[in-house]
Amino acid sequence: MSTNIGYALALNDALTVSTSVAGIFTPRTEFSRAVLLSRERYSLQLGLTSLLAKGLYIEPTVSFGLNGPGSNVTFGVNLPYTFMP
């Protein structure tokens, strides 16, 4: 099971900032000779959406792991294109 909550704010007609918090919950699993304990993972994602051209956007993001034995950082870039008539 996973949960995601976020917020986005348009600064103008070409720039938006966003943030979200995600949680993934894995229940306890039992096999005939082994038991996998339940796990919870949380992350915080920060993003920016900018208009490059008509219908073309760039969305760089950075995500930080909020729990676990080590620091997790993930960088990403999306280039969505919207086809307009």
Biopython code that builds the backbone (N, CA, C, O; Angstrom):
import numpy as np
from Bio.PDB.StructureBuilder import StructureBuilder

atoms = [
    (1, "MET", "N", (0.846, -1.157, 0.000)),
    (1, "MET", "CA", (0.000, 0.000, 0.000)),
    (1, "MET", "C", (0.902, 1.233, 0.000)),
    (1, "MET", "O", (1.944, 1.249, 0.656)),
    (2, "SER", "N", (0.500, 2.250, -0.729)),
    (2, "SER", "CA", (1.278, 3.481, -0.769)),
    (2, "SER", "C", (0.350, 4.681, -0.624)),
    (2, "SER", "O", (-0.829, 4.629, -0.972)),
    (3, "THR", "N", (0.917, 5.756, -0.103)),
    (3, "THR", "CA", (0.195, 7.006, 0.086)),
    (3, "THR", "C", (1.068, 8.137, -0.414)),
    (3, "THR", "O", (2.282, 8.138, -0.211)),
    (4, "ASN", "N", (0.439, 9.104, -1.073)),
    (4, "ASN", "CA", (1.172, 10.240, -1.607)),
    (4, "ASN", "C", (0.328, 11.486, -1.386)),
    (4, "ASN", "O", (-0.865, 11.494, -1.687)),
    (5, "ILE", "N", (0.944, 12.535, -0.862)),
    (5, "ILE", "CA", (0.249, 13.800, -0.671)),
    (5, "ILE", "C", (1.193, 14.911, -1.140)),
    (5, "ILE", "O", (2.396, 14.869, -0.883)),
    (6, "GLY", "N", (0.634, 15.888, -1.821)),
    (6, "GLY", "CA", (1.499, 16.923, -2.355)),
    (6, "GLY", "C", (0.797, 18.243, -2.526)),
    (6, "GLY", "O", (-0.407, 18.376, -2.309)),
    (7, "TYR", "N", (1.600, 19.227, -2.928)),
    (7, "TYR", "CA", (1.097, 20.576, -3.120)),
    (7, "TYR", "C", (1.889, 21.223, -4.243)),
    (7, "TYR", "O", (3.108, 21.068, -4.318)),
    (8, "ALA", "N", (1.199, 21.948, -5.115)),
    (8, "ALA", "CA", (1.861, 22.676, -6.204)),
    (8, "ALA", "C", (1.378, 24.120, -6.187)),
    (8, "ALA", "O", (0.224, 24.405, -5.869)),
    (9, "LEU", "N", (2.277, 25.010, -6.533)),
    (9, "LEU", "CA", (1.960, 26.431, -6.543)),
    (9, "LEU", "C", (2.455, 27.039, -7.849)),
    (9, "LEU", "O", (3.647, 26.991, -8.150)),
    (10, "ALA", "N", (1.536, 27.610, -8.621)),
    (10, "ALA", "CA", (1.906, 28.284, -9.866)),
    (10, "ALA", "C", (2.385, 29.687, -9.541)),
    (10, "ALA", "O", (1.638, 30.495, -8.991)),
    (11, "LEU", "N", (3.630, 29.972, -9.883)),
    (11, "LEU", "CA", (4.188, 31.299, -9.635)),
    (11, "LEU", "C", (3.765, 32.298, -10.711)),
    (11, "LEU", "O", (3.576, 33.484, -10.440)),
    (12, "ASN", "N", (3.622, 31.791, -11.937)),
    (12, "ASN", "CA", (3.084, 32.583, -13.046)),
    (12, "ASN", "C", (2.583, 31.588, -14.090)),
    (12, "ASN", "O", (2.456, 30.403, -13.785)),
    (13, "ASP", "N", (2.296, 32.039, -15.314)),
    (13, "ASP", "CA", (1.738, 31.130, -16.311)),
    (13, "ASP", "C", (2.764, 30.175, -16.917)),
    (13, "ASP", "O", (2.391, 29.335, -17.735)),
    (14, "ALA", "N", (4.042, 30.269, -16.548)),
    (14, "ALA", "CA", (5.071, 29.411, -17.124)),
    (14, "ALA", "C", (5.928, 28.692, -16.085)),
    (14, "ALA", "O", (6.830, 27.942, -16.458)),
    (15, "LEU", "N", (5.671, 28.900, -14.783)),
    (15, "LEU", "CA", (6.536, 28.313, -13.757)),
    (15, "LEU", "C", (5.715, 27.835, -12.560)),
    (15, "LEU", "O", (4.883, 28.573, -12.034)),
    (16, "THR", "N", (5.956, 26.593, -12.136)),
    (16, "THR", "CA", (5.266, 25.994, -11.002)),
    (16, "THR", "C", (6.270, 25.283, -10.115)),
    (16, "THR", "O", (7.166, 24.604, -10.617)),
    (17, "VAL", "N", (6.135, 25.426, -8.804)),
    (17, "VAL", "CA", (6.940, 24.666, -7.852)),
    (17, "VAL", "C", (6.019, 23.659, -7.170)),
    (17, "VAL", "O", (4.836, 23.932, -6.963)),
    (18, "SER", "N", (6.564, 22.497, -6.823)),
    (18, "SER", "CA", (5.744, 21.458, -6.206)),
    (18, "SER", "C", (6.545, 20.704, -5.162)),
    (18, "SER", "O", (7.775, 20.684, -5.189)),
    (19, "THR", "N", (5.826, 20.091, -4.251)),
    (19, "THR", "CA", (6.423, 19.235, -3.234)),
    (19, "THR", "C", (5.443, 18.107, -2.920)),
    (19, "THR", "O", (4.229, 18.291, -2.998)),
    (20, "SER", "N", (5.970, 16.960, -2.570)),
    (20, "SER", "CA", (5.116, 15.846, -2.180)),
    (20, "SER", "C", (5.854, 14.960, -1.185)),
    (20, "SER", "O", (7.083, 14.895, -1.167)),
    (21, "VAL", "N", (5.070, 14.288, -0.365)),
    (21, "VAL", "CA", (5.580, 13.307, 0.586)),
    (21, "VAL", "C", (4.920, 11.986, 0.245)),
    (21, "VAL", "O", (3.701, 11.914, 0.094)),
    (22, "ALA", "N", (5.725, 10.945, 0.124)),
    (22, "ALA", "CA", (5.211, 9.624, -0.230)),
    (22, "ALA", "C", (5.585, 8.625, 0.856)),
    (22, "ALA", "O", (6.659, 8.709, 1.453)),
    (23, "GLY", "N", (4.692, 7.689, 1.101)),
    (23, "GLY", "CA", (4.946, 6.610, 2.046)),
    (23, "GLY", "C", (4.551, 5.283, 1.441)),
    (23, "GLY", "O", (3.484, 5.163, 0.837)),
    (24, "ILE", "N", (5.401, 4.286, 1.598)),
    (24, "ILE", "CA", (5.118, 2.931, 1.116)),
    (24, "ILE", "C", (5.133, 2.007, 2.319)),
    (24, "ILE", "O", (6.077, 2.013, 3.108)),
    (25, "PHE", "N", (4.087, 1.219, 2.452)),
    (25, "PHE", "CA", (3.941, 0.320, 3.581)),
    (25, "PHE", "C", (3.858, -1.113, 3.076)),
    (25, "PHE", "O", (2.977, -1.445, 2.282)),
    (26, "THR", "N", (4.771, -1.961, 3.533)),
    (26, "THR", "CA", (4.782, -3.375, 3.159)),
    (26, "THR", "C", (4.381, -4.176, 4.385)),
    (26, "THR", "O", (5.051, -4.095, 5.415)),
    (27, "PRO", "N", (3.290, -4.958, 4.301)),
    (27, "PRO", "CA", (2.856, -5.715, 5.478)),
    (27, "PRO", "C", (3.786, -6.897, 5.771)),
    (27, "PRO", "O", (4.608, -7.284, 4.941)),
    (28, "ARG", "N", (3.636, -7.444, 6.949)),
    (28, "ARG", "CA", (4.396, -8.627, 7.359)),
    (28, "ARG", "C", (3.981, -9.795, 6.470)),
    (28, "ARG", "O", (2.791, -10.026, 6.258)),
    (29, "THR", "N", (4.969, -10.537, 5.948)),
    (29, "THR", "CA", (4.717, -11.668, 5.063)),
    (29, "THR", "C", (5.303, -12.927, 5.691)),
    (29, "THR", "O", (6.453, -12.929, 6.130)),
    (30, "GLU", "N", (4.517, -13.993, 5.734)),
    (30, "GLU", "CA", (4.978, -15.247, 6.319)),
    (30, "GLU", "C", (5.043, -16.327, 5.251)),
    (30, "GLU", "O", (4.107, -16.508, 4.472)),
    (31, "PHE", "N", (6.164, -17.039, 5.226)),
    (31, "PHE", "CA", (6.347, -18.204, 4.375)),
    (31, "PHE", "C", (6.407, -19.430, 5.274)),
    (31, "PHE", "O", (6.273, -19.309, 6.492)),
    (32, "SER", "N", (6.605, -20.589, 4.700)),
    (32, "SER", "CA", (6.630, -21.805, 5.510)),
    (32, "SER", "C", (7.778, -21.807, 6.522)),
    (32, "SER", "O", (7.608, -22.324, 7.626)),
    (33, "ARG", "N", (8.942, -21.244, 6.180)),
    (33, "ARG", "CA", (10.086, -21.254, 7.095)),
    (33, "ARG", "C", (10.717, -19.885, 7.309)),
    (33, "ARG", "O", (11.795, -19.797, 7.897)),
    (34, "ALA", "N", (10.083, -18.829, 6.856)),
    (34, "ALA", "CA", (10.664, -17.496, 7.002)),
    (34, "ALA", "C", (9.558, -16.460, 7.192)),
    (34, "ALA", "O", (8.419, -16.655, 6.766)),
    (35, "VAL", "N", (9.917, -15.374, 7.832)),
    (35, "VAL", "CA", (8.997, -14.259, 8.050)),
    (35, "VAL", "C", (9.694, -12.980, 7.616)),
    (35, "VAL", "O", (10.795, -12.679, 8.075)),
    (36, "LEU", "N", (9.053, -12.231, 6.734)),
    (36, "LEU", "CA", (9.552, -10.912, 6.335)),
    (36, "LEU", "C", (8.796, -9.867, 7.139)),
    (36, "LEU", "O", (7.569, -9.795, 7.076)),
    (37, "LEU", "N", (9.525, -9.061, 7.891)),
    (37, "LEU", "CA", (8.898, -8.059, 8.734)),
    (37, "LEU", "C", (8.315, -6.924, 7.898)),
    (37, "LEU", "O", (8.722, -6.705, 6.757)),
    (38, "SER", "N", (7.371, -6.219, 8.472)),
    (38, "SER", "CA", (6.773, -5.087, 7.762)),
    (38, "SER", "C", (7.805, -3.968, 7.641)),
    (38, "SER", "O", (8.702, -3.837, 8.473)),
    (39, "ARG", "N", (7.659, -3.164, 6.588)),
    (39, "ARG", "CA", (8.587, -2.053, 6.336)),
    (39, "ARG", "C", (7.785, -0.813, 5.989)),
    (39, "ARG", "O", (6.688, -0.887, 5.435)),
    (40, "GLU", "N", (8.357, 0.315, 6.328)),
    (40, "GLU", "CA", (7.779, 1.612, 5.971)),
    (40, "GLU", "C", (8.892, 2.475, 5.383)),
    (40, "GLU", "O", (9.982, 2.560, 5.949)),
    (41, "ARG", "N", (8.617, 3.107, 4.260)),
    (41, "ARG", "CA", (9.585, 4.005, 3.624)),
    (41, "ARG", "C", (8.880, 5.317, 3.308)),
    (41, "ARG", "O", (7.750, 5.337, 2.820)),
    (42, "TYR", "N", (9.571, 6.403, 3.595)),
    (42, "TYR", "CA", (9.022, 7.736, 3.348)),
    (42, "TYR", "C", (10.017, 8.540, 2.525)),
    (42, "TYR", "O", (11.229, 8.371, 2.662)),
    (43, "SER", "N", (9.499, 9.415, 1.669)),
    (43, "SER", "CA", (10.375, 10.269, 0.869)),
    (43, "SER", "C", (9.721, 11.631, 0.658)),
    (43, "SER", "O", (8.498, 11.766, 0.682)),
    (44, "LEU", "N", (10.563, 12.625, 0.454)),
    (44, "LEU", "CA", (10.138, 13.995, 0.175)),
    (44, "LEU", "C", (10.648, 14.362, -1.205)),
    (44, "LEU", "O", (11.842, 14.240, -1.483)),
    (45, "GLN", "N", (9.745, 14.815, -2.079)),
    (45, "GLN", "CA", (10.130, 15.190, -3.443)),
    (45, "GLN", "C", (9.853, 16.672, -3.668)),
    (45, "GLN", "O", (8.778, 17.175, -3.338)),
    (46, "LEU", "N", (10.836, 17.359, -4.232)),
    (46, "LEU", "CA", (10.711, 18.773, -4.592)),
    (46, "LEU", "C", (10.860, 18.897, -6.099)),
    (46, "LEU", "O", (11.749, 18.277, -6.683)),
    (47, "GLY", "N", (10.011, 19.682, -6.733)),
    (47, "GLY", "CA", (10.060, 19.786, -8.184)),
    (47, "GLY", "C", (9.768, 21.183, -8.682)),
    (47, "GLY", "O", (9.299, 22.051, -7.945)),
    (48, "LEU", "N", (10.057, 21.371, -9.943)),
    (48, "LEU", "CA", (9.852, 22.642, -10.628)),
    (48, "LEU", "C", (9.378, 22.311, -12.040)),
    (48, "LEU", "O", (9.978, 21.473, -12.713)),
    (49, "THR", "N", (8.327, 22.948, -12.486)),
    (49, "THR", "CA", (7.844, 22.766, -13.851)),
    (49, "THR", "C", (7.947, 24.098, -14.574)),
    (49, "THR", "O", (7.461, 25.122, -14.094)),
    (50, "SER", "N", (8.590, 24.068, -15.739)),
    (50, "SER", "CA", (8.788, 25.295, -16.497)),
    (50, "SER", "C", (8.395, 25.075, -17.953)),
    (50, "SER", "O", (8.680, 24.025, -18.528)),
    (51, "LEU", "N", (7.754, 26.051, -18.534)),
    (51, "LEU", "CA", (7.351, 26.013, -19.937)),
    (51, "LEU", "C", (8.550, 26.339, -20.820)),
    (51, "LEU", "O", (9.152, 27.404, -20.685)),
    (52, "LEU", "N", (8.901, 25.415, -21.732)),
    (52, "LEU", "CA", (10.006, 25.651, -22.668)),
    (52, "LEU", "C", (9.521, 26.221, -23.991)),
    (52, "LEU", "O", (10.114, 27.155, -24.531)),
    (53, "ALA", "N", (8.443, 25.655, -24.506)),
    (53, "ALA", "CA", (7.836, 26.078, -25.765)),
    (53, "ALA", "C", (6.358, 25.702, -25.694)),
    (53, "ALA", "O", (5.939, 25.044, -24.741)),
    (54, "LYS", "N", (5.579, 26.097, -26.662)),
    (54, "LYS", "CA", (4.153, 25.797, -26.637)),
    (54, "LYS", "C", (3.939, 24.284, -26.557)),
    (54, "LYS", "O", (4.262, 23.555, -27.494)),
    (55, "GLY", "N", (3.396, 23.823, -25.438)),
    (55, "GLY", "CA", (3.117, 22.405, -25.227)),
    (55, "GLY", "C", (4.287, 21.600, -24.673)),
    (55, "GLY", "O", (4.099, 20.428, -24.346)),
    (56, "LEU", "N", (5.479, 22.168, -24.553)),
    (56, "LEU", "CA", (6.663, 21.451, -24.079)),
    (56, "LEU", "C", (7.114, 22.017, -22.735)),
    (56, "LEU", "O", (7.335, 23.220, -22.592)),
    (57, "TYR", "N", (7.246, 21.127, -21.758)),
    (57, "TYR", "CA", (7.628, 21.518, -20.401)),
    (57, "TYR", "C", (8.869, 20.743, -19.972)),
    (57, "TYR", "O", (9.174, 19.690, -20.532)),
    (58, "ILE", "N", (9.580, 21.264, -18.982)),
    (58, "ILE", "CA", (10.673, 20.538, -18.352)),
    (58, "ILE", "C", (10.361, 20.481, -16.856)),
    (58, "ILE", "O", (9.963, 21.479, -16.255)),
    (59, "GLU", "N", (10.548, 19.298, -16.265)),
    (59, "GLU", "CA", (10.229, 19.083, -14.856)),
    (59, "GLU", "C", (11.400, 18.411, -14.132)),
    (59, "GLU", "O", (11.414, 17.186, -14.015)),
    (60, "PRO", "N", (12.373, 19.172, -13.648)),
    (60, "PRO", "CA", (13.424, 18.568, -12.828)),
    (60, "PRO", "C", (12.899, 18.317, -11.409)),
    (60, "PRO", "O", (12.134, 19.121, -10.878)),
    (61, "THR", "N", (13.312, 17.204, -10.802)),
    (61, "THR", "CA", (12.902, 16.862, -9.441)),
    (61, "THR", "C", (14.098, 16.347, -8.650)),
    (61, "THR", "O", (15.080, 15.862, -9.212)),
    (62, "VAL", "N", (13.989, 16.464, -7.343)),
    (62, "VAL", "CA", (14.941, 15.845, -6.432)),
    (62, "VAL", "C", (14.113, 15.224, -5.302)),
    (62, "VAL", "O", (13.181, 15.839, -4.786)),
    (63, "SER", "N", (14.473, 14.005, -4.935)),
    (63, "SER", "CA", (13.741, 13.263, -3.914)),
    (63, "SER", "C", (14.711, 12.806, -2.835)),
    (63, "SER", "O", (15.795, 12.304, -3.135)),
    (64, "PHE", "N", (14.317, 12.984, -1.574)),
    (64, "PHE", "CA", (15.148, 12.610, -0.428)),
    (64, "PHE", "C", (14.449, 11.521, 0.376)),
    (64, "PHE", "O", (13.262, 11.641, 0.681)),
    (65, "GLY", "N", (15.170, 10.467, 0.718)),
    (65, "GLY", "CA", (14.634, 9.453, 1.613)),
    (65, "GLY", "C", (14.607, 9.998, 3.025)),
    (65, "GLY", "O", (15.584, 10.594, 3.479)),
    (66, "LEU", "N", (13.495, 9.802, 3.731)),
    (66, "LEU", "CA", (13.347, 10.355, 5.071)),
    (66, "LEU", "C", (13.644, 9.346, 6.175)),
    (66, "LEU", "O", (13.740, 9.721, 7.343)),
    (67, "ASN", "N", (13.789, 8.081, 5.824)),
    (67, "ASN", "CA", (14.141, 7.088, 6.835)),
    (67, "ASN", "C", (15.016, 6.017, 6.202)),
    (67, "ASN", "O", (15.192, 5.993, 4.984)),
    (68, "GLY", "N", (15.551, 5.154, 7.008)),
    (68, "GLY", "CA", (16.411, 4.096, 6.500)),
    (68, "GLY", "C", (17.821, 4.239, 7.020)),
    (68, "GLY", "O", (18.147, 5.232, 7.671)),
    (69, "PRO", "N", (18.664, 3.259, 6.740)),
    (69, "PRO", "CA", (20.018, 3.271, 7.277)),
    (69, "PRO", "C", (20.942, 4.291, 6.609)),
    (69, "PRO", "O", (21.937, 4.695, 7.210)),
    (70, "GLY", "N", (20.641, 4.709, 5.396)),
    (70, "GLY", "CA", (21.512, 5.649, 4.693)),
    (70, "GLY", "C", (20.704, 6.745, 4.042)),
    (70, "GLY", "O", (19.477, 6.671, 3.976)),
    (71, "SER", "N", (21.385, 7.751, 3.565)),
    (71, "SER", "CA", (20.713, 8.852, 2.883)),
    (71, "SER", "C", (20.450, 8.461, 1.432)),
    (71, "SER", "O", (21.351, 8.014, 0.723)),
    (72, "ASN", "N", (19.214, 8.634, 1.008)),
    (72, "ASN", "CA", (18.831, 8.361, -0.373)),
    (72, "ASN", "C", (18.492, 9.681, -1.041)),
    (72, "ASN", "O", (17.679, 10.451, -0.529)),
    (73, "VAL", "N", (19.109, 9.942, -2.179)),
    (73, "VAL", "CA", (18.800, 11.128, -2.973)),
    (73, "VAL", "C", (18.632, 10.679, -4.415)),
    (73, "VAL", "O", (19.478, 9.964, -4.954)),
    (74, "THR", "N", (17.538, 11.101, -5.037)),
    (74, "THR", "CA", (17.261, 10.749, -6.425)),
    (74, "THR", "C", (16.992, 12.024, -7.206)),
    (74, "THR", "O", (16.222, 12.880, -6.771)),
    (75, "PHE", "N", (17.632, 12.143, -8.363)),
    (75, "PHE", "CA", (17.402, 13.272, -9.259)),
    (75, "PHE", "C", (16.668, 12.765, -10.496)),
    (75, "PHE", "O", (16.924, 11.653, -10.958)),
    (76, "GLY", "N", (15.763, 13.567, -11.028)),
    (76, "GLY", "CA", (15.037, 13.160, -12.225)),
    (76, "GLY", "C", (14.679, 14.361, -13.085)),
    (76, "GLY", "O", (14.616, 15.492, -12.604)),
    (77, "VAL", "N", (14.446, 14.095, -14.366)),
    (77, "VAL", "CA", (14.004, 15.133, -15.305)),
    (77, "VAL", "C", (12.963, 14.516, -16.229)),
    (77, "VAL", "O", (13.199, 13.465, -16.825)),
    (78, "ASN", "N", (11.819, 15.166, -16.346)),
    (78, "ASN", "CA", (10.775, 14.781, -17.291)),
    (78, "ASN", "C", (10.630, 15.874, -18.330)),
    (78, "ASN", "O", (10.800, 17.057, -18.033)),
    (79, "LEU", "N", (10.315, 15.470, -19.550)),
    (79, "LEU", "CA", (10.042, 16.425, -20.634)),
    (79, "LEU", "C", (8.668, 16.101, -21.236)),
    (79, "LEU", "O", (8.599, 15.540, -22.329)),
    (80, "PRO", "N", (7.594, 16.440, -20.553)),
    (80, "PRO", "CA", (6.265, 16.156, -21.099)),
    (80, "PRO", "C", (5.909, 17.094, -22.247)),
    (80, "PRO", "O", (6.248, 18.278, -22.235)),
    (81, "TYR", "N", (5.223, 16.542, -23.228)),
    (81, "TYR", "CA", (4.750, 17.338, -24.366)),
    (81, "TYR", "C", (3.255, 17.156, -24.491)),
    (81, "TYR", "O", (2.762, 16.028, -24.487)),
    (82, "THR", "N", (2.531, 18.252, -24.602)),
    (82, "THR", "CA", (1.081, 18.225, -24.754)),
    (82, "THR", "C", (0.738, 18.568, -26.200)),
    (82, "THR", "O", (1.106, 19.630, -26.701)),
    (83, "PHE", "N", (0.019, 17.643, -26.872)),
    (83, "PHE", "CA", (-0.398, 17.890, -28.244)),
    (83, "PHE", "C", (-1.635, 18.748, -28.225)),
    (83, "PHE", "O", (-2.649, 18.371, -27.638)),
    (84, "MET", "N", (-1.561, 19.906, -28.867)),
    (84, "MET", "CA", (-2.685, 20.826, -28.902)),
    (84, "MET", "C", (-3.187, 20.939, -30.330)),
    (84, "MET", "O", (-2.385, 20.981, -31.263)),
    (85, "PRO", "N", (-4.511, 20.989, -30.517)),
    (85, "PRO", "CA", (-5.045, 21.116, -31.889)),
    (85, "PRO", "C", (-4.807, 22.471, -32.488)),
    (85, "PRO", "O", (-5.200, 22.720, -33.628)),
]
sb = StructureBuilder()
sb.init_structure("model")
sb.init_model(0)
sb.init_chain("A")
sb.init_seg("    ")
for serial, (resi, resn, name, xyz) in enumerate(atoms, 1):
    if name == "N":
        sb.init_residue(resn, " ", resi, " ")
    sb.init_atom(name, np.array(xyz, "f"), 0.0, 1.0, " ", f" {name:<3s}", serial, name[0])
structure = sb.get_structure()
